[in-house]
Amino acid sequence: YYQQEASKLRRQIRDIQNLNRHIVGESLGSLNFKELKNLEGRLEKGISRVRSKK
């Protein structure tokens, strides 16, 4: 049981690290068009939230 949980957590950590790299503009070459559009939308939402708080 614990090995499965540890493996699941390692995958989640890896996925989150990859997402963070993509958000800061690293490792974008591995993304397909749909993933790039998704990332663009997420970034635009974040920018609009920041602007609305100013």
PDB file with SEQRES, HELIX, SHEET and CRYST1 records, atoms N, CA, C and O in Angstrom:
SEQRES   1 A   54  TYR TYR GLN GLN GLU ALA SER LYS LEU ARG ARG GLN ILE          
SEQRES   2 A   54  ARG ASP ILE GLN ASN LEU ASN ARG HIS ILE VAL GLY GLU          
SEQRES   3 A   54  SER LEU GLY SER LEU ASN PHE LYS GLU LEU LYS ASN LEU          
SEQRES   4 A   54  GLU GLY ARG LEU GLU LYS GLY ILE SER ARG VAL ARG SER          
SEQRES   5 A   54  LYS LYS                                                      
HELIX    1 AA1 TYR A    2  ILE A   23  1                                  22    
HELIX    2 AA2 LEU A   28  SER A   30  5                                   3    
HELIX    3 AA3 PHE A   33  LYS A   53  1                                  21    
CRYST1    1.000    1.000    1.000  90.00  90.00  90.00 P 1           1          
ATOM      1  N   TYR A   1       0.822  -1.210   0.000  1.00  0.00           N  
ATOM      2  CA  TYR A   1       0.000   0.000   0.000  1.00  0.00           C  
ATOM      3  C   TYR A   1       0.858   1.263   0.000  1.00  0.00           C  
ATOM      4  O   TYR A   1       0.626   2.182  -0.785  1.00  0.00           O  
ATOM      5  N   TYR A   2       1.856   1.298   0.891  1.00  0.00           N  
ATOM      6  CA  TYR A   2       2.689   2.502   1.005  1.00  0.00           C  
ATOM      7  C   TYR A   2       3.536   2.723  -0.241  1.00  0.00           C  
ATOM      8  O   TYR A   2       3.805   3.863  -0.621  1.00  0.00           O  
ATOM      9  N   GLN A   3       3.955   1.633  -0.876  1.00  0.00           N  
ATOM     10  CA  GLN A   3       4.730   1.786  -2.110  1.00  0.00           C  
ATOM     11  C   GLN A   3       3.869   2.398  -3.211  1.00  0.00           C  
ATOM     12  O   GLN A   3       4.347   3.226  -3.987  1.00  0.00           O  
ATOM     13  N   GLN A   4       2.614   1.999  -3.281  1.00  0.00           N  
ATOM     14  CA  GLN A   4       1.708   2.565  -4.282  1.00  0.00           C  
ATOM     15  C   GLN A   4       1.469   4.043  -4.015  1.00  0.00           C  
ATOM     16  O   GLN A   4       1.468   4.855  -4.940  1.00  0.00           O  
ATOM     17  N   GLU A   5       1.267   4.388  -2.756  1.00  0.00           N  
ATOM     18  CA  GLU A   5       1.051   5.791  -2.394  1.00  0.00           C  
ATOM     19  C   GLU A   5       2.288   6.630  -2.694  1.00  0.00           C  
ATOM     20  O   GLU A   5       2.182   7.743  -3.208  1.00  0.00           O  
ATOM     21  N   ALA A   6       3.468   6.087  -2.369  1.00  0.00           N  
ATOM     22  CA  ALA A   6       4.714   6.808  -2.632  1.00  0.00           C  
ATOM     23  C   ALA A   6       4.898   7.013  -4.129  1.00  0.00           C  
ATOM     24  O   ALA A   6       5.313   8.087  -4.564  1.00  0.00           O  
ATOM     25  N   SER A   7       4.592   5.996  -4.911  1.00  0.00           N  
ATOM     26  CA  SER A   7       4.707   6.103  -6.365  1.00  0.00           C  
ATOM     27  C   SER A   7       3.734   7.148  -6.905  1.00  0.00           C  
ATOM     28  O   SER A   7       4.084   7.940  -7.780  1.00  0.00           O  
ATOM     29  N   LYS A   8       2.523   7.145  -6.384  1.00  0.00           N  
ATOM     30  CA  LYS A   8       1.515   8.124  -6.797  1.00  0.00           C  
ATOM     31  C   LYS A   8       1.968   9.539  -6.457  1.00  0.00           C  
ATOM     32  O   LYS A   8       1.823  10.450  -7.273  1.00  0.00           O  
ATOM     33  N   LEU A   9       2.514   9.727  -5.264  1.00  0.00           N  
ATOM     34  CA  LEU A   9       2.992  11.051  -4.852  1.00  0.00           C  
ATOM     35  C   LEU A   9       4.173  11.505  -5.703  1.00  0.00           C  
ATOM     36  O   LEU A   9       4.269  12.684  -6.043  1.00  0.00           O  
ATOM     37  N   ARG A  10       5.078  10.582  -6.052  1.00  0.00           N  
ATOM     38  CA  ARG A  10       6.209  10.936  -6.912  1.00  0.00           C  
ATOM     39  C   ARG A  10       5.724  11.410  -8.278  1.00  0.00           C  
ATOM     40  O   ARG A  10       6.248  12.379  -8.828  1.00  0.00           O  
ATOM     41  N   ARG A  11       4.714  10.719  -8.828  1.00  0.00           N  
ATOM     42  CA  ARG A  11       4.140  11.132 -10.120  1.00  0.00           C  
ATOM     43  C   ARG A  11       3.516  12.515 -10.013  1.00  0.00           C  
ATOM     44  O   ARG A  11       3.688  13.347 -10.903  1.00  0.00           O  
ATOM     45  N   GLN A  12       2.793  12.762  -8.926  1.00  0.00           N  
ATOM     46  CA  GLN A  12       2.167  14.071  -8.742  1.00  0.00           C  
ATOM     47  C   GLN A  12       3.220  15.165  -8.627  1.00  0.00           C  
ATOM     48  O   GLN A  12       3.062  16.240  -9.206  1.00  0.00           O  
ATOM     49  N   ILE A  13       4.285  14.905  -7.893  1.00  0.00           N  
ATOM     50  CA  ILE A  13       5.371  15.881  -7.750  1.00  0.00           C  
ATOM     51  C   ILE A  13       5.997  16.163  -9.107  1.00  0.00           C  
ATOM     52  O   ILE A  13       6.239  17.320  -9.453  1.00  0.00           O  
ATOM     53  N   ARG A  14       6.263  15.106  -9.881  1.00  0.00           N  
ATOM     54  CA  ARG A  14       6.857  15.284 -11.212  1.00  0.00           C  
ATOM     55  C   ARG A  14       5.941  16.107 -12.112  1.00  0.00           C  
ATOM     56  O   ARG A  14       6.403  17.001 -12.821  1.00  0.00           O  
ATOM     57  N   ASP A  15       4.647  15.807 -12.084  1.00  0.00           N  
ATOM     58  CA  ASP A  15       3.691  16.542 -12.919  1.00  0.00           C  
ATOM     59  C   ASP A  15       3.617  18.015 -12.525  1.00  0.00           C  
ATOM     60  O   ASP A  15       3.559  18.889 -13.390  1.00  0.00           O  
ATOM     61  N   ILE A  16       3.620  18.290 -11.226  1.00  0.00           N  
ATOM     62  CA  ILE A  16       3.568  19.678 -10.750  1.00  0.00           C  
ATOM     63  C   ILE A  16       4.851  20.416 -11.115  1.00  0.00           C  
ATOM     64  O   ILE A  16       4.808  21.585 -11.498  1.00  0.00           O  
ATOM     65  N   GLN A  17       5.993  19.739 -10.998  1.00  0.00           N  
ATOM     66  CA  GLN A  17       7.257  20.374 -11.385  1.00  0.00           C  
ATOM     67  C   GLN A  17       7.258  20.700 -12.874  1.00  0.00           C  
ATOM     68  O   GLN A  17       7.717  21.771 -13.273  1.00  0.00           O  
ATOM     69  N   ASN A  18       6.748  19.789 -13.696  1.00  0.00           N  
ATOM     70  CA  ASN A  18       6.664  20.054 -15.140  1.00  0.00           C  
ATOM     71  C   ASN A  18       5.746  21.230 -15.425  1.00  0.00           C  
ATOM     72  O   ASN A  18       6.062  22.083 -16.253  1.00  0.00           O  
ATOM     73  N   LEU A  19       4.616  21.277 -14.744  1.00  0.00           N  
ATOM     74  CA  LEU A  19       3.687  22.389 -14.931  1.00  0.00           C  
ATOM     75  C   LEU A  19       4.347  23.713 -14.551  1.00  0.00           C  
ATOM     76  O   LEU A  19       4.200  24.709 -15.260  1.00  0.00           O  
ATOM     77  N   ASN A  20       5.067  23.724 -13.443  1.00  0.00           N  
ATOM     78  CA  ASN A  20       5.765  24.943 -13.025  1.00  0.00           C  
ATOM     79  C   ASN A  20       6.795  25.372 -14.063  1.00  0.00           C  
ATOM     80  O   ASN A  20       6.928  26.561 -14.352  1.00  0.00           O  
ATOM     81  N   ARG A  21       7.527  24.404 -14.630  1.00  0.00           N  
ATOM     82  CA  ARG A  21       8.505  24.734 -15.671  1.00  0.00           C  
ATOM     83  C   ARG A  21       7.809  25.371 -16.868  1.00  0.00           C  
ATOM     84  O   ARG A  21       8.294  26.353 -17.431  1.00  0.00           O  
ATOM     85  N   HIS A  22       6.684  24.809 -17.246  1.00  0.00           N  
ATOM     86  CA  HIS A  22       5.947  25.351 -18.391  1.00  0.00           C  
ATOM     87  C   HIS A  22       5.450  26.760 -18.102  1.00  0.00           C  
ATOM     88  O   HIS A  22       5.501  27.626 -18.975  1.00  0.00           O  
ATOM     89  N   ILE A  23       4.976  26.994 -16.896  1.00  0.00           N  
ATOM     90  CA  ILE A  23       4.451  28.318 -16.546  1.00  0.00           C  
ATOM     91  C   ILE A  23       5.541  29.380 -16.624  1.00  0.00           C  
ATOM     92  O   ILE A  23       5.267  30.514 -17.017  1.00  0.00           O  
ATOM     93  N   VAL A  24       6.770  29.031 -16.257  1.00  0.00           N  
ATOM     94  CA  VAL A  24       7.854  30.019 -16.320  1.00  0.00           C  
ATOM     95  C   VAL A  24       8.547  30.020 -17.684  1.00  0.00           C  
ATOM     96  O   VAL A  24       9.555  30.702 -17.870  1.00  0.00           O  
ATOM     97  N   GLY A  25       8.002  29.251 -18.640  1.00  0.00           N  
ATOM     98  CA  GLY A  25       8.520  29.301 -20.000  1.00  0.00           C  
ATOM     99  C   GLY A  25       9.611  28.303 -20.315  1.00  0.00           C  
ATOM    100  O   GLY A  25      10.262  28.419 -21.353  1.00  0.00           O  
ATOM    101  N   GLU A  26       9.830  27.329 -19.455  1.00  0.00           N  
ATOM    102  CA  GLU A  26      10.847  26.308 -19.714  1.00  0.00           C  
ATOM    103  C   GLU A  26      10.183  25.046 -20.263  1.00  0.00           C  
ATOM    104  O   GLU A  26       9.013  24.782 -19.985  1.00  0.00           O  
ATOM    105  N   SER A  27      10.924  24.280 -21.032  1.00  0.00           N  
ATOM    106  CA  SER A  27      10.474  22.974 -21.546  1.00  0.00           C  
ATOM    107  C   SER A  27       9.172  23.057 -22.337  1.00  0.00           C  
ATOM    108  O   SER A  27       8.349  22.144 -22.274  1.00  0.00           O  
ATOM    109  N   LEU A  28       8.984  24.128 -23.070  1.00  0.00           N  
ATOM    110  CA  LEU A  28       7.749  24.276 -23.841  1.00  0.00           C  
ATOM    111  C   LEU A  28       7.758  23.432 -25.112  1.00  0.00           C  
ATOM    112  O   LEU A  28       6.704  23.159 -25.685  1.00  0.00           O  
ATOM    113  N   GLY A  29       8.936  23.024 -25.548  1.00  0.00           N  
ATOM    114  CA  GLY A  29       9.041  22.235 -26.770  1.00  0.00           C  
ATOM    115  C   GLY A  29       8.347  20.892 -26.696  1.00  0.00           C  
ATOM    116  O   GLY A  29       8.009  20.310 -27.726  1.00  0.00           O  
ATOM    117  N   SER A  30       8.131  20.393 -25.493  1.00  0.00           N  
ATOM    118  CA  SER A  30       7.485  19.087 -25.346  1.00  0.00           C  
ATOM    119  C   SER A  30       5.962  19.177 -25.378  1.00  0.00           C  
ATOM    120  O   SER A  30       5.285  18.150 -25.354  1.00  0.00           O  
ATOM    121  N   LEU A  31       5.417  20.390 -25.432  1.00  0.00           N  
ATOM    122  CA  LEU A  31       3.961  20.560 -25.414  1.00  0.00           C  
ATOM    123  C   LEU A  31       3.389  20.544 -26.825  1.00  0.00           C  
ATOM    124  O   LEU A  31       3.996  21.067 -27.760  1.00  0.00           O  
ATOM    125  N   ASN A  32       2.212  19.938 -26.966  1.00  0.00           N  
ATOM    126  CA  ASN A  32       1.531  19.996 -28.259  1.00  0.00           C  
ATOM    127  C   ASN A  32       0.679  21.268 -28.307  1.00  0.00           C  
ATOM    128  O   ASN A  32       0.623  22.025 -27.338  1.00  0.00           O  
ATOM    129  N   PHE A  33       0.023  21.489 -29.438  1.00  0.00           N  
ATOM    130  CA  PHE A  33      -0.726  22.735 -29.634  1.00  0.00           C  
ATOM    131  C   PHE A  33      -1.817  22.911 -28.585  1.00  0.00           C  
ATOM    132  O   PHE A  33      -1.977  23.995 -28.025  1.00  0.00           O  
ATOM    133  N   LYS A  34      -2.563  21.847 -28.322  1.00  0.00           N  
ATOM    134  CA  LYS A  34      -3.661  21.923 -27.349  1.00  0.00           C  
ATOM    135  C   LYS A  34      -3.129  22.281 -25.958  1.00  0.00           C  
ATOM    136  O   LYS A  34      -3.727  23.093 -25.254  1.00  0.00           O  
ATOM    137  N   GLU A  35      -2.017  21.681 -25.569  1.00  0.00           N  
ATOM    138  CA  GLU A  35      -1.423  21.972 -24.261  1.00  0.00           C  
ATOM    139  C   GLU A  35      -0.922  23.412 -24.190  1.00  0.00           C  
ATOM    140  O   GLU A  35      -1.045  24.069 -23.156  1.00  0.00           O  
ATOM    141  N   LEU A  36      -0.358  23.898 -25.297  1.00  0.00           N  
ATOM    142  CA  LEU A  36       0.091  25.292 -25.331  1.00  0.00           C  
ATOM    143  C   LEU A  36      -1.082  26.257 -25.199  1.00  0.00           C  
ATOM    144  O   LEU A  36      -0.990  27.256 -24.485  1.00  0.00           O  
ATOM    145  N   LYS A  37      -2.180  25.963 -25.882  1.00  0.00           N  
ATOM    146  CA  LYS A  37      -3.368  26.815 -25.773  1.00  0.00           C  
ATOM    147  C   LYS A  37      -3.929  26.787 -24.352  1.00  0.00           C  
ATOM    148  O   LYS A  37      -4.367  27.815 -23.835  1.00  0.00           O  
ATOM    149  N   ASN A  38      -3.917  25.629 -23.731  1.00  0.00           N  
ATOM    150  CA  ASN A  38      -4.379  25.497 -22.354  1.00  0.00           C  
ATOM    151  C   ASN A  38      -3.505  26.334 -21.426  1.00  0.00           C  
ATOM    152  O   ASN A  38      -4.015  27.051 -20.565  1.00  0.00           O  
ATOM    153  N   LEU A  39      -2.191  26.241 -21.602  1.00  0.00           N  
ATOM    154  CA  LEU A  39      -1.257  27.020 -20.793  1.00  0.00           C  
ATOM    155  C   LEU A  39      -1.474  28.512 -21.016  1.00  0.00           C  
ATOM    156  O   LEU A  39      -1.466  29.295 -20.066  1.00  0.00           O  
ATOM    157  N   GLU A  40      -1.666  28.900 -22.262  1.00  0.00           N  
ATOM    158  CA  GLU A  40      -1.918  30.304 -22.579  1.00  0.00           C  
ATOM    159  C   GLU A  40      -3.162  30.810 -21.848  1.00  0.00           C  
ATOM    160  O   GLU A  40      -3.155  31.903 -21.281  1.00  0.00           O  
ATOM    161  N   GLY A  41      -4.215  30.020 -21.866  1.00  0.00           N  
ATOM    162  CA  GLY A  41      -5.443  30.408 -21.174  1.00  0.00           C  
ATOM    163  C   GLY A  41      -5.236  30.554 -19.678  1.00  0.00           C  
ATOM    164  O   GLY A  41      -5.744  31.491 -19.063  1.00  0.00           O  
ATOM    165  N   ARG A  42      -4.494  29.632 -19.096  1.00  0.00           N  
ATOM    166  CA  ARG A  42      -4.227  29.706 -17.652  1.00  0.00           C  
ATOM    167  C   ARG A  42      -3.408  30.946 -17.309  1.00  0.00           C  
ATOM    168  O   ARG A  42      -3.662  31.613 -16.305  1.00  0.00           O  
ATOM    169  N   LEU A  43      -2.429  31.246 -18.148  1.00  0.00           N  
ATOM    170  CA  LEU A  43      -1.610  32.436 -17.906  1.00  0.00           C  
ATOM    171  C   LEU A  43      -2.436  33.712 -18.046  1.00  0.00           C  
ATOM    172  O   LEU A  43      -2.287  34.641 -17.253  1.00  0.00           O  
ATOM    173  N   GLU A  44      -3.303  33.757 -19.048  1.00  0.00           N  
ATOM    174  CA  GLU A  44      -4.152  34.939 -19.233  1.00  0.00           C  
ATOM    175  C   GLU A  44      -5.097  35.129 -18.053  1.00  0.00           C  
ATOM    176  O   GLU A  44      -5.321  36.259 -17.617  1.00  0.00           O  
ATOM    177  N   LYS A  45      -5.652  34.041 -17.532  1.00  0.00           N  
ATOM    178  CA  LYS A  45      -6.512  34.137 -16.346  1.00  0.00           C  
ATOM    179  C   LYS A  45      -5.723  34.680 -15.158  1.00  0.00           C  
ATOM    180  O   LYS A  45      -6.213  35.530 -14.414  1.00  0.00           O  
ATOM    181  N   GLY A  46      -4.505  34.186 -14.987  1.00  0.00           N  
ATOM    182  CA  GLY A  46      -3.668  34.658 -13.889  1.00  0.00           C  
ATOM    183  C   GLY A  46      -3.341  36.131 -14.013  1.00  0.00           C  
ATOM    184  O   GLY A  46      -3.375  36.868 -13.027  1.00  0.00           O  
ATOM    185  N   ILE A  47      -3.026  36.558 -15.220  1.00  0.00           N  
ATOM    186  CA  ILE A  47      -2.713  37.971 -15.456  1.00  0.00           C  
ATOM    187  C   ILE A  47      -3.922  38.841 -15.147  1.00  0.00           C  
ATOM    188  O   ILE A  47      -3.794  39.894 -14.522  1.00  0.00           O  
ATOM    189  N   SER A  48      -5.096  38.398 -15.586  1.00  0.00           N  
ATOM    190  CA  SER A  48      -6.289  39.216 -15.331  1.00  0.00           C  
ATOM    191  C   SER A  48      -6.597  39.284 -13.838  1.00  0.00           C  
ATOM    192  O   SER A  48      -7.077  40.310 -13.356  1.00  0.00           O  
ATOM    193  N   ARG A  49      -6.329  38.206 -13.098  1.00  0.00           N  
ATOM    194  CA  ARG A  49      -6.536  38.248 -11.644  1.00  0.00           C  
ATOM    195  C   ARG A  49      -5.587  39.235 -10.986  1.00  0.00           C  
ATOM    196  O   ARG A  49      -5.979  39.980 -10.087  1.00  0.00           O  
ATOM    197  N   VAL A  50      -4.342  39.240 -11.433  1.00  0.00           N  
ATOM    198  CA  VAL A  50      -3.361  40.176 -10.876  1.00  0.00           C  
ATOM    199  C   VAL A  50      -3.775  41.606 -11.178  1.00  0.00           C  
ATOM    200  O   VAL A  50      -3.730  42.469 -10.301  1.00  0.00           O  
ATOM    201  N   ARG A  51      -4.177  41.858 -12.412  1.00  0.00           N  
ATOM    202  CA  ARG A  51      -4.578  43.215 -12.801  1.00  0.00           C  
ATOM    203  C   ARG A  51      -5.813  43.683 -12.042  1.00  0.00           C  
ATOM    204  O   ARG A  51      -5.923  44.862 -11.705  1.00  0.00           O  
ATOM    205  N   SER A  52      -6.733  42.783 -11.773  1.00  0.00           N  
ATOM    206  CA  SER A  52      -7.957  43.181 -11.072  1.00  0.00           C  
ATOM    207  C   SER A  52      -7.691  43.517  -9.607  1.00  0.00           C  
ATOM    208  O   SER A  52      -8.475  44.233  -8.984  1.00  0.00           O  
ATOM    209  N   LYS A  53      -6.603  43.011  -9.056  1.00  0.00           N  
ATOM    210  CA  LYS A  53      -6.269  43.294  -7.656  1.00  0.00           C  
ATOM    211  C   LYS A  53      -5.507  44.591  -7.492  1.00  0.00           C  
ATOM    212  O   LYS A  53      -5.374  45.090  -6.374  1.00  0.00           O  
ATOM    213  N   LYS A  54      -5.002  45.147  -8.583  1.00  0.00           N  
ATOM    214  CA  LYS A  54      -4.230  46.398  -8.499  1.00  0.00           C  
ATOM    215  C   LYS A  54      -5.139  47.590  -8.395  1.00  0.00           C  
ATOM    216  O   LYS A  54      -4.664  48.723  -8.315  1.00  0.00           O  
TER     217      LYS A  54                                                      
END                                                                             
